[in-house]
Amino acid sequence: MTVELTNEEKSAIVLQHMKNIAYSEYNAALTLSEEQATISPNQESILSLTSQIADFVAQKQVLQTELDSLS
């Protein structure tokens, strides 16, 4: 027996992924702000967090494209 997901079910999964990425992106943004607020900001940490945020933006774009294809 093969079970296929409906577009509504797929959309719900994509939206959950988008929400998880939004949490991660916000967390990284807060951590970046905290790091920048220190007396001696660690440039490696700042670079890493900035890179992570860029990755989250790219991931959200891919998920948005998938979501658009389901509607």
Contacts in CASP RR format, 6 or more apart in sequence:
PFRMAT RR
TARGET T0000
AUTHOR 0000-0000-0000
METHOD contacts of the structure
MODEL  1
MTVELTNEEKSAIVLQHMKNIAYSEYNAALTLSEEQATISPNQESILSLT
SQIADFVAQKQVLQTELDSLS
5 13 0 8 1.000
7 70 0 8 1.000
7 71 0 8 1.000
10 70 0 8 1.000
11 67 0 8 1.000
11 70 0 8 1.000
11 71 0 8 1.000
14 63 0 8 1.000
14 66 0 8 1.000
14 67 0 8 1.000
14 70 0 8 1.000
15 67 0 8 1.000
17 63 0 8 1.000
18 60 0 8 1.000
18 63 0 8 1.000
18 64 0 8 1.000
18 67 0 8 1.000
21 56 0 8 1.000
21 59 0 8 1.000
21 60 0 8 1.000
21 63 0 8 1.000
22 60 0 8 1.000
24 52 0 8 1.000
24 56 0 8 1.000
25 53 0 8 1.000
25 56 0 8 1.000
25 57 0 8 1.000
25 60 0 8 1.000
28 49 0 8 1.000
28 52 0 8 1.000
28 53 0 8 1.000
28 56 0 8 1.000
29 53 0 8 1.000
31 49 0 8 1.000
32 46 0 8 1.000
32 49 0 8 1.000
32 50 0 8 1.000
32 53 0 8 1.000
35 41 0 8 1.000
35 42 0 8 1.000
35 45 0 8 1.000
35 46 0 8 1.000
35 49 0 8 1.000
36 46 0 8 1.000
END
